């Protein structure tokens, strides 16, 4: 029997791919341009997709209770996969905001971000998520 076949059912993995930055030329005078292009993939087994989603929304509610578009603190953690709970997915945490907090934020903002990132890493480990990535470090005034 092949590894992907179990009692007649095919095991499935989901792959989420995201990027940060772009491959444009880095210009020395432009301090706002991102000096990196990062491509990352998360590979999640199908049996962990719902639990990891529920845990992720729970951590977003704990660490960032005032996220929009819906105030995430109003979400009932016991409602499971009903619409109000899943609206917590729409409340986005931007990496640029976290980086900004590390540079100029208050001590509490930094602690919040570190706690949230720690919980995210714990989720990856708990649900055996595979993380693949590549980084392009741009050079000044040179097409990549």
C-alpha positions in Angstrom: 0.0 0.0 0.0 1.3 3.4 -0.9 2.0 6.0 1.9 -0.7 8.4 0.6 -3.4 5.7 0.6 -5.0 4.8 3.9 -8.1 2.6 4.1 -9.1 3.7 0.6 -8.8 7.4 1.3 -6.2 9.7 -0.2 -4.5 11.9 2.3 -4.3 15.5 1.2 -2.1 18.4 2.0 -2.8 22.1 1.5 -0.1 24.5 0.5 -0.4 28.2 1.2 2.1 30.4 -0.7 2.7 34.1 0.1 5.3 36.6 -0.8 6.7 39.8 0.8 8.4 42.5 -1.2 9.0 42.5 -4.9 11.9 41.9 -7.3 12.3 45.5 -8.4 15.6 47.3 -8.3 16.7 48.7 -4.9 17.4 52.4 -5.2 19.7 53.9 -2.6 17.8 57.1 -2.2 14.5 55.4 -1.6 14.4 54.4 2.1 10.9 52.9 1.8 11.8 50.2 -0.7 12.0 46.7 0.7 15.6 45.3 0.4 14.3 41.7 0.3 12.0 39.5 -1.8 10.7 36.6 0.3 8.7 33.6 -0.9 7.3 31.2 1.7 5.1 28.1 1.5 3.2 26.4 4.4 2.2 22.8 3.9 -0.6 21.6 6.2 -2.1 18.1 6.4 -5.9 18.1 5.8 -6.7 16.7 9.2 -5.0 19.8 10.9 -6.6 22.5 8.7 -9.6 23.1 10.9 -7.9 22.9 14.3 -5.0 25.1 13.2 -7.5 27.7 11.8 -9.4 27.7 15.1 -6.3 28.0 17.2 -5.0 30.8 14.9 -8.2 32.8 15.3 -8.1 32.3 19.0 -4.6 33.7 19.2 -5.5 36.7 17.1 -8.4 37.4 19.5 -6.1 37.1 22.5 -3.3 39.3 21.2 -5.1 41.7 19.0 -8.7 42.0 20.3 -9.5 45.2 18.4 -8.7 44.0 14.9 -11.0 45.0 12.0 -13.2 44.5 10.0 -15.2 43.0 12.8 -14.0 43.6 16.3 -12.4 40.2 16.9 -13.0 40.5 20.7 -16.7 40.0 20.0 -16.1 36.5 18.6 -17.2 33.6 20.7 -14.5 31.0 20.8 -17.0 28.3 21.4 -19.0 29.0 18.2 -16.5 26.8 16.3 -17.0 27.0 12.5 -20.0 29.3 12.4 -19.8 32.5 10.4 -19.2 34.9 13.3 -16.1 32.9 14.4 -14.7 32.6 10.9 -15.0 36.3 10.4 -11.9 36.4 12.6 -9.9 35.3 9.5 -10.7 38.6 7.9 -8.9 40.5 10.7 -5.5 40.8 9.2 -2.2 41.2 11.1 0.4 42.8 8.8 4.0 41.9 9.0 4.9 45.5 8.2 3.0 46.6 11.4 4.9 44.1 13.5 8.2 45.3 12.1 7.2 48.9 12.7 6.4 48.0 16.4 9.9 46.5 16.7 11.5 49.7 15.4 9.4 52.4 17.0 6.6 50.8 19.1 6.0 50.8 22.8 7.4 48.0 25.0 3.8 46.6 25.3 3.4 46.5 21.6 6.7 44.7 21.2 5.8 42.1 23.9 2.4 41.6 22.2 4.0 40.9 18.9 6.6 38.6 20.3 4.0 36.7 22.2 1.9 36.3 19.0 4.8 35.3 16.9 5.8 32.7 19.5 2.3 31.3 19.5 2.4 31.1 15.6 5.6 29.1 15.8 4.1 26.8 18.4 1.2 26.2 16.0 3.5 25.2 13.2 5.3 22.7 15.5 2.0 21.4 17.1 0.4 20.7 13.7 3.6 19.5 12.0 3.4 22.3 9.4 6.2 22.2 6.8 7.7 25.6 6.1 9.6 26.2 2.9 11.0 29.6 1.8 13.5 31.5 -0.2 14.9 35.0 0.2 16.4 37.3 -2.4 18.6 40.0 -0.9 18.6 43.0 -3.4 21.7 44.9 -4.4 21.6 48.7 -4.9 21.0 49.9 -8.4 21.1 46.4 -9.9 18.3 44.6 -11.6 17.5 41.3 -9.9 
